[in-house]
């Protein structure tokens, strides 16, 4: 599997939030939402439902 796992994304986003506070929180939530929408696991879960 290529790319980053959800845990790796969360770790990176949490570090960004610690360093940059409020602006990073907004962008982190959007980045995580996009990751969840575009990740193959999300597509598989939607297809199974």
Rosetta blueprint (number, residue, H / E / L):
1 X L
2 X L
3 X L
4 X L
5 X L
6 X H
7 X H
8 X H
9 X H
10 X H
11 X H
12 X H
13 X H
14 X H
15 X H
16 X H
17 X H
18 X H
19 X H
20 X H
21 X L
22 X H
23 X H
24 X H
25 X H
26 X H
27 X H
28 X H
29 X H
30 X H
31 X H
32 X H
33 X H
34 X H
35 X H
36 X H
37 X H
38 X H
39 X L
40 X H
41 X H
42 X H
43 X H
44 X H
45 X H
46 X H
47 X H
48 X H
49 X L
